[in-house]
Amino acid sequence: MYALYDALGRRPASVMWTALLTMAVGGATLVCSSVLVTALVTSWPGLVFWGVAVVQLGAGGLLVVGGVRLVMGSGRWETAAGAALLYLTCGAYVLYAMTEVAGNPQDERLVPALLTIAGAFAAAGTGVLVLAMRVAGRTVVAR
């Protein structure tokens, strides 16, 4: 079995911090998804938002599981899949901001907020993905 250990047989701090960041981003994504689902239940704006909410919940779950698997040293594909789903939700937020909201004068204040949310999720997903691939690729040693 392969695990994430350094040359001395210990878990490197970089692996633990990457796992912690991955779980934190996943938790924040789950919180944002639950807020989105709560807003959808009260207003029901459309099927596209439900799709975004479900994909975002999946991304959060995969990131949390990916962080746990990084700590265990048993893999990182969940982190990559969670980051890919996070990018998909970012694209949905940007697309919605540019097509639906920007044309409506009453909702134009939402455009910067939606773009900020999309940028924050994209930055978090990129950070998690780069760290997970860099750390795990550098410290895998046969035990």
C-alpha positions in Angstrom: 0.0 0.0 0.0 1.1 3.5 -0.7 0.7 6.2 1.9 1.6 9.9 2.3 4.8 9.8 4.4 8.1 11.5 4.4 11.5 9.9 4.4 11.4 9.4 8.2 8.0 7.6 8.1 6.0 10.6 9.4 3.2 12.6 7.8 4.6 15.8 6.5 3.0 19.0 7.7 2.3 20.0 4.1 0.0 17.0 3.7 -1.9 17.7 6.9 -2.4 21.4 6.0 -3.5 20.5 2.5 -6.0 18.0 4.0 -7.2 20.7 6.5 -7.6 23.3 3.7 -9.5 20.7 1.6 -11.9 19.9 4.4 -12.4 23.6 5.2 -13.2 24.5 1.5 -15.5 21.5 1.4 -17.3 22.6 4.6 -17.7 26.1 3.3 -19.1 24.8 0.1 -21.6 22.6 2.0 -22.7 25.6 4.0 -23.1 27.8 0.9 -25.0 25.0 -0.7 -27.4 24.6 2.2 -28.0 28.4 2.1 -28.7 28.1 -1.6 -31.1 25.1 -1.1 -32.9 27.1 1.7 -33.4 30.0 -0.7 -34.6 27.7 -3.4 -37.2 26.1 -1.2 -38.7 29.4 -0.3 -38.7 30.9 -3.8 -38.3 28.1 -6.5 -36.6 30.2 -9.2 -36.0 27.4 -11.6 -34.5 24.0 -12.4 -31.1 25.4 -13.3 -30.6 26.6 -9.7 -31.5 23.2 -8.3 -28.9 21.6 -10.6 -26.3 24.1 -9.4 -27.3 23.3 -5.8 -27.0 19.6 -6.3 -23.6 19.9 -8.1 -22.3 22.2 -5.4 -23.4 19.8 -2.6 -21.6 17.0 -4.4 -18.5 19.2 -4.7 -18.5 20.0 -1.0 -19.0 16.3 -0.1 -16.2 15.2 -2.4 -13.8 17.8 -1.0 -14.5 16.8 2.6 -14.0 13.1 1.7 -10.9 14.0 -0.3 -9.4 15.8 2.7 -10.1 12.8 4.9 -8.5 10.5 2.3 -5.4 12.8 2.1 -5.0 12.4 5.9 -5.3 8.7 5.6 -2.9 8.6 2.7 -5.2 6.6 0.5 -5.8 8.7 -2.5 -6.7 12.1 -3.9 -9.1 11.6 -6.8 -12.0 12.8 -4.7 -10.2 16.1 -4.2 -9.7 16.4 -8.0 -13.4 15.5 -8.7 -14.6 18.0 -6.0 -12.5 20.8 -7.5 -13.8 20.0 -11.0 -17.4 20.2 -9.8 -16.6 23.4 -8.0 -15.3 24.8 -11.3 -18.6 23.7 -12.9 -20.6 25.7 -10.3 -18.4 28.7 -10.8 -19.2 28.6 -14.5 -22.9 28.4 -13.7 -22.6 31.5 -11.4 -20.7 33.5 -14.0 -23.1 32.4 -16.8 -26.1 33.4 -14.7 -24.6 36.7 -13.8 -23.8 37.6 -17.4 -27.0 36.5 -19.0 -30.0 36.7 -16.6 -29.1 39.2 -14.0 -27.1 41.8 -16.1 -30.1 42.4 -18.4 -32.4 43.2 -15.5 -31.9 46.7 -14.1 -33.4 45.7 -10.7 -31.0 42.8 -10.2 -27.8 44.5 -11.5 -26.5 44.8 -7.9 -26.2 41.1 -7.8 -23.7 40.8 -10.6 -20.6 41.8 -8.5 -21.8 39.5 -5.7 -22.2 36.5 -8.0 -18.9 37.2 -9.7 -17.2 37.5 -6.3 -18.8 34.1 -5.2 -17.6 32.5 -8.4 -14.1 33.9 -8.0 -13.8 32.8 -4.4 -14.9 29.3 -5.2 -12.6 29.1 -8.2 -9.6 30.4 -6.1 -10.4 27.9 -3.3 -10.8 25.0 -5.7 -7.5 25.9 -7.5 -5.6 26.2 -4.3 -6.9 22.9 -3.0 -6.2 21.1 -6.3 -2.7 22.5 -6.7 -1.7 21.7 -3.2 -3.2 18.2 -3.2 -1.5 17.2 -6.4 1.8 18.8 -5.5 2.0 17.5 -2.0 0.7 14.0 -2.7 2.9 13.6 -5.8 6.0 14.6 -3.9 5.6 12.6 -0.7 4.3 9.2 -1.8 6.6 6.6 -0.5 6.1 2.8 -0.4 5.6 1.5 3.1 
